[in-house]
Amino acid sequence: MFHAKIKSETLKGVVDVVSTLVDEAKFNIFSDGIELKAVDPAHVAMVDMKVEKSAFEEFSADETELGIDLDKIKEVLRLSRAGDIIEMEQDEAKNRLVLHVGNITRRMNLVDTAGMSDPKVPNLSLPAKLSVTSDELQKGIRAAESVSDHIALNATPDGFEMYSEGDTDSVSLKLPKDLLISLEVTEKVKSLFPLDYFSNMVRSIPAGSVVTINLGSDFPVKLEFEIADKRGNVNYLLAPRIESD
Amino acid sequence: MSEDWTELYRPKGLDEVVGNPKAVQELRAWADAWETGRPLKRAAALIGTPGTGKTSAALALAKDYGWDVVEMNASDQRNAEAIKGIALRGAMGQTFSSTGEYLSTKKGRLKLIILDEADNIGGQEDRGGIPAMVDLVRSTKQPVVLIVNDWYGLTKKSSVLKSQTEQVKFSRIKSVTVRGVLRKIAKDQGVKVSDRALEILAENSGGDLRSAIRDLQAVALGKEEVTDLNTTVVSAREVEGTMYTVMDDVFKSTDAQGARLRMMEVDETPETKLLWIEENLPMAYRDHLDLHRGMKAVARADTFLGRVRRRQHYGFWSYAGDLLSFGVCAAKTREVRGYLRYSFPMYLMKMSRSKSNRAIQNGISAKLGEATHQSTAQARQVLLPYFRTLFQNDKGFQLRMAMELQLEDEEVAFLLGEKIDSNAVKHLMNDIKRVLDAKEQRMERAIERPHPDVEAKAEKAEVRPQPAPSQRTLF
């Protein structure tokens, strides 16, 4: 059983975070909130998201699973305005999800979750940890996009650098320690990532929020941030590019 | 419904892959090369007819070596964007497996990227799929497997795929081997299947293990015992098979009514049936008067089919069908004996081989037609041959036209008579890009100066109407 009401902008934030990586996803519903873990189809990135019950206007649920086609939710969101309340309800008999926005009712078939895996979040030891505002990350990505299709993230005890090198040009955004919110780095680390994925991830972070970046050398990056007015929490993991030999 | 047996009994490792020991060995050697570094050919093409174990071998390989699998099936969309977004992206990076494990190539944990039915990529729905696949094969940093039925068809579209892949051939699986697998499965499922039934199933499959297992499941599901009787439910696999068998009824038997009934059971349109009869009739009826009468019946049937088309009166189908079976069968006065080697209609074969070519031709003709105010058909008949000659011989014309008509890679390749990934095509497409970029910059710099546009228009006016009228007066 699942029945909830949520602000359309909150739902949009949740959907954006997930749809960056997958088109269809399995939402695990608990009595105190929802959880989602998914690996993207190319198997290079992962999302781990938790949204508390309190992020919803109303929430009552028993433990269950909902396989959802995210494009359909986006279609419903397009029908709503900011501040609208979206009511969601599981129709167990017909295996459907029913959404109400104002006077509009959308019934959507749920996706079979049998084929969807339940990934565990791997335990990675990432030596460097730093926090930065999402706006700074956005800036670095915009700079990199004109130059290359990959981006290097470097962290030293003195600061953080986003560096991108193309055939002819290169661009770098350096953030010294005083422009960062926090920095815990003992030795220099550097990893290279596909820019398109990284930028999509960063774009789905709510503006003005604080992102915690965990980094290693030639190792995945972990982006940690909050959504739904701090009542939800997201971990993105992105695998590094294989450096040419 | 219970689980699909073909999935349930997929081999769990390379040792369990049946048939094709040589192919498995080659595949192992290729995988070993990946484990110890990077092989010369980063992609392997598994080539063979359906049901010979290509996909099974690829999946078994991944299991044996502990590799993660990213699979793109024919049911997924596989245009350029999808291949770049999933296969290529996965090929360039390290891996999070579907269970959420982080796998690094440094520790020998690779990701196998499988493109199933790779020869079907690059059709109308999968535009730009071939160049994307070439890109993948060239630049991948993870092992890639292409599963291919029609290797010839695929390499015709791109020679890179031939030169840059390790080719592993899978042949049809011997009937004895198929029987062995079926027996094992039957035993495991607790169904008693008689030897004769297994034999028929195995023979029927024509070396296609998957279809043999499907057939077994169809006849055995929910039963405790399968005797020969049940097996007759399973008819021979391919459509050609049934059309092949009807040939004998029409040409050899003297029972015209029987021929009529058998023909009716074949699930084909009368058009296709007509092509079959027409193709094989001259070979079957050696007596010229018999042949004359037979062909007369075929001609009559064709007349009816023409009327069906024109008047949309499908009632005539039955006359056409009867003429083709009963009519042709009753036309002979001499007995037809001995083995006849029936062939698949040439016309259908040629049409299916030229399908992609024709689609490209039509695409170009539609664009030409629009630019010259003609129908697509007219542009193809009248304009295209000359246009193609001009295109091949005049560099300036090439560039202008490719831009003006916004020709795609494959259309340029067709016009030049080159493969889609050949240098000639690439050069031209790069030139176009350069010119367009330059133009854009010029436009940005001087919006008030309109002359680049005027230039383009002048070019247009110059070439547009010329070929068609001048050709017409020639004849």
Interface residues (C-beta under 8 A of the other chain):
Chain A: K37 V39 P41 A42 H43 V44 A45 M46 S117 D118 P119 K120 V121 P122 L124 P194 D196 Y197 D218 F219 P220 L237 A239 P240 R241 I242 S244 D245
Chain B: R38 D68 V70 G85 I86 A87 R89 G90 M92 G93 Q94 T95 F96 S97 S98 T99 G100 E101 Y102 S104 T105 K106 K111 K141 Q142
